[in-house]
Amino acid sequence: MIQLREITRVLEHLAPLSLQESYDNAGLQVGDRDMEVNGMLITLDVTEEVLDEAAGLGFNLVISHHPVIFEGLKSITGRNAAERVVKKAIKQEIAIYSGHTNFDIAPGGVNSAMANRLGLLNQKILDPISGQLKKLVVFVPDEHLEKVRSAIFEAGAGHIGAYDSCSFNLEGKGTFRGSDKTNPFVGEKGELHQEPETRLETILPGYLLGRVVKAMIGAHPYEEVAYDIYPLENLFEGAGNGMVGELEEPMDEQSFMSFVKNRFGVGVIRHSVLLGKPVKKVAICGGAGSFLLRKARSSGADVFVTGDFKYHQFFDADGEIVVMDIGHFESEQFTRELFYDLLMKKFPKFAIRISETDTNPIKYF
């Protein structure tokens, strides 16, 4: 048996809840983090049929992309689909966990799965987020610099784009005087001491701050570690909404649409006016991506593959890009494989299944 908190820890290591949009409700929807899990069923949406499938397998955890509790529930009487699902999950003692916009935004998340499905090269985040980065500054005695620096990097700090182990180091002198209650690593109690130190600076995403600081303090020799944390407004190029990349070889628009239909198993693609140009650069966004159309246009992409475009929004392509709406469910369907692969690597001998229930509420005639 595995505790639910062990599973959520793995999911939130890749996609911390702090990355989710302000309107979202990702995380544990139903259940107790201390409960013992005997099996996991992975789905895009949670429906009563999915709960029946989990119960039939003897599983007590459903992991979904879309939260079943999205807007506030004022009662749980079964008057709508969400209330019925929550009521049934509680009755059957099945926990529900959802990884939603945090998995959209996280590096290696939903949009990466979509881009990989199309075989896109040179992948970059279409709309990087800001306000997520921190600068860590710590003062380290010279002889321990490498140990502290390595610990910080191993905890996840020091990544800038495709570079890792990034830091700035400036030599100087630190001064301190310990009271009678101290046990200084260098110097004597009650005496002012000067020590050759290096000012070590590096960068990290805010969701790793606790882990990095813990690693830093664990590797630092001082009884009291002097360090500073600065918020940054730099764009976090490794996380954000949407993605843009390039096909290995250009295709004409019709061939590309056939390629997309095949790769995503869709029968219909709603699209804007074709421009008669080769498709090389492709922007994508899982789910409802119309809010990224301007970013897709400014990226120089030839097409924008996403879902949930409204009628008037197709006009905004404005002869600069081809919008291809493959559907909300269809664009995010491989999120299930993303969850499955992530959890199987961590729990290879545990009972994990991808749901066979079709939860797409949209049908085609």
N, C-alpha and C positions, 0 to 999 in steps of 0.2 A: 504493500500500500504506500501511497505517496500523499503527503498533505497538500491541500489546495494551494497554500502559500508558496510551496516549492515550484509549482507550475506557473503561478502568476509572476513569480520572481524571474523566471526564464523569459516570459513574454514581455515583461516590462524592462528587462535588460536591453532588448532590441528596440522597443518602442515605449519609452517612459510615458506615464500618464501626463506628465508636465508638458508634453508636446501636443496634446490634443487641443483642438480649437475651443474657444470659450463657450460656444453653444453646445458642445458635445457632452456625452455622458459615458465615456469609455470606462472600462474596469469591471469589477465584480458587480453583477446585477442582482443575483440571487445566490444565497449560500453563506458559508462560514469559512474563513480562510484556514481555520484549524481542522476542518473536516478531512477525513480520509477519502481519497479518490480511488475508485476501482476501474475507471475507464473514461476515455474522452471521445466525444463525438464532435467533429468539426463541421461547421455549416456557415453559409453566408448570412442567413436570416434564421431567427428562432421562431418556429411555428409549433402549433400543437402536434402536428404530424412528426416534427423533428423530435419532440419530447417523447412521443410514443416509440419512435425508432430507438432512442437512447435507452428507454426503459426496457424494450425488447431485447436489447443487447446486454442488459444488466449494468449499464453505465450510469454514473451519477454526476457527470459534468458535460455540459455543452459549451463549446467555444465558438463564438460567432464573430463576424465582422461588424454587422449592424447591431447596435444596442436595441434590446426589446423595450427597455425603459429609456425613451429619448426625451419626451416631454414629461413634466411632472404628473405622477398618478395621484389623484385625490382620493381614490378608493380602489379596492380590489374586489369587485363584485362580479366580474365577468361580463361587463356590458360591451366591451370592445376586445379586439384581438390581443392587444398588449396585456390587458387585465386578465384575460383567460389564460394566456401563456404563463404569466407570473403566478397566478393562482394554482395552475396545474403543476408548475415546477416546485412550488412550495409543498403541495400535497404529496408529490412523488419523491420529494427530497432530492431533487436534481438541481445542482448549482449551474448558474449561467455566467459566463465571463465574455466580455466583448472588447475586441481591439479595433477601434474605429479610426478616427482621424489621426490618432497618434501613429497608427500603422500606415496611413496615407503619407504622413510627413516624414517618418523616420527613414534614415538611410537603410537601404536594403528592404524596404517595405513594399506596399501595394504597387506603387508606380514602377519600382524596379522589376517586380514580377511581370508586369504588363510589358515593359520595355524588353525584357529578356525573351518574352514570348514572341516578340517581333524580331528578335535578333539584332537589336539596335547596338551600334558601336558608339564609342565616345559619349557615353551617357552623362548628362548633367542635369541637375535640378533646374526646372523651369522657373520657379519662383521661390528662391531661398528665403528662409525666415530670418528675422533679426531679433535682437534682444535676448538671445539664448546663450551667447558666449560670455565667458568670464576670463579675466586675466589673473593668474596666480603669481604672486611674488613671494619668495621665501629667501631667508638669509642663512647660508650654510657654511660651516667651517670648511676650509679648502680640502682637507683630507677626506671629507665625507661627501663631497659634491657629487661624485659619480654614483654613489649608492642612492642618494636622495633623488637625483635626476632620473635614474633608471626606474625607481619605484613609482615616480610620478608618471612616467611614460607608460609603464606597464599597466597602470590604472586607467589609462585612456586619454591622458592629456598630451598636448604637443602635436596635434594634427592640423595642418593647414592645406586644404585641397588634397592633392595626391602625395603630399610630403608628411612624414611623421618625425618624431623626435625633435621637434622644433622648439628652440629655447634661445634666450639671450642671457649672457653671463657677464657680470661686471664685478671686478675685484675691488675690495675696499676693506675697511676695518669696522668691526662692531664693538660696542662698549656695553658693559653691564656690571652691576654689583649685586651680589646675592645677599639676602638677609641670613640670620641665624637659622631660619627654617628651611633653607635651600640645601641642595646637594649638587653643586655645579659640576658640569662635565669637565670644564677647564677653569682655572683661576681658583681663588680662595674666597671663602665666606667673608663678607664685610669689606672686601678690597675691590676697588675699581679695576676692571680687567679690559684689555684690548685684545681682540682676536682677529687674525686675517680671515675674512669671510668673502663669499661670492654671493652677489645678488642674482638669484636665478629667477627668470621670468618665463612663463609659458602660457598657453591658451588652452581652454577646454570648454565643452558644452556644459551649461549649468546643471543638467541632470546628472552629470558625473562628479559634481563638486564634492559631495560627501565621501565618495569612494576615493577620490584623488587626495583629499585632505587627510583621510585616515591613513592612506599609504605613505604620504609624505611624513606625517608625524611618527609613524612606525619606523621609518628609516632614518629619521633625524636623531642625532645623538643628544641634543639639548633637552634639559628638563622642561624648559618652557620654550616653545618654538615661536619665533617672530615671523609672521607672514601677513600679507595683505591680499584682499580679493577685490577686484575692480569689475563693475559691470561694463560690458562693451555693447555698442550699437552696430558693430560689424555684421555683415550678412554671414549667416552660417551656411556656407556653400554645400555642406554635406547633408542638409535636411531642408525640406520644404514641399511645396505643392507642385505636382506635375513633373514631367521629365522630358528632355529633348535628346535625340540621338540621331545617328545616321545609319541608313541601310548599307550593307556591304557593296551592293551594286544598285544603281538607279533603276526604277521601274516606271512604266507609264501609269497613269492614274487608274485606268481600268484594271490593269494587272495587279496593282497594289491593293485595290479594293477586294479583288478575288483572293489575294494572299491573306488579307485581314479576315475575311469571312472564313477561310479555311483554318487559320490559326486560332480564332476565337469561337469557331463553331456557330456563327450567326447566319441566319437566313436572309436578313434584311439590313441594309445600311442606309440610313437617311443621310443625305449629304448636300452641301451647297453646290453652286455651279462649278463644274469642272473647268480648269484653266488651260488644259492642253499642254501642261508642262511636265517634265520628268519629276518623279518623287525621289528625293534623296534624303532630305532632312525631315524628321518626323517628330512632332510634339504629341505627347499623350497625357491623359489624366484619367485615373480610375474614378468611376461614379459620375457625379454631376460636375462637369468641368467648364461650363460656359464662362465662369468668372475669370478664367485664365486665357480667354481668346486674345486679348491684347498682348499678353506676354508671349503667346504662341506666335502671333504675327511679328512682334519685334525681335523674336529669336531667329527669324529668317526661315522658319520651318515651311515646308511645302504643303504639309497636311497637318491637321489636328484631330487625333482620334480620341474620342471621349464618349460621354453619354448625357442624356437629359437636356438636349438643346431645345429651346422653345422656338416657335415659328419665326418670330421677328428677329431672334438672335442670329439666324442664318444670314440675314442681310449684312450683319457686322463682319462677315468674312471679307466683303468689299473688294472682291477681285484680287486679293493679295494671298489668300490661303484657301485650301479646301477643307471645310469642316466635315468630318465623318462621324456621325452619331451611331455607335454600334449598340447602345443600350446600357443602362446602369448595371444591371446584373451581369451582362456579358463582359463588361470591361473589368469587373472586380472578381469574377468567378475564380480566378487562380489564387486569390487570397487564401482559399482553403488549403491549397498545396503549400503555400508559404508557411501557414501555421503548422501543418503536418510535418514538413521537413524540419522546421525549427525544433519542434517537440520530440521528434523521433531521434534527432541527434543527441538530445539530452537524456531521453528516456527510451532507449532502443528496445527494451524488453517489455515495455508497458503496452496496454491495450489502447490503441489510438486508431480511430477510423474516420474517414471522410464520409459525411452523410450522403445517402443515396436519394434523399427526399428532394424533389424539385421545389425550391422555395421562390422561384421567380413569379411575381404576381402578374406579370404582363404576358399575355398569350397572343399568338398571331394566327390569323385565319388564312 
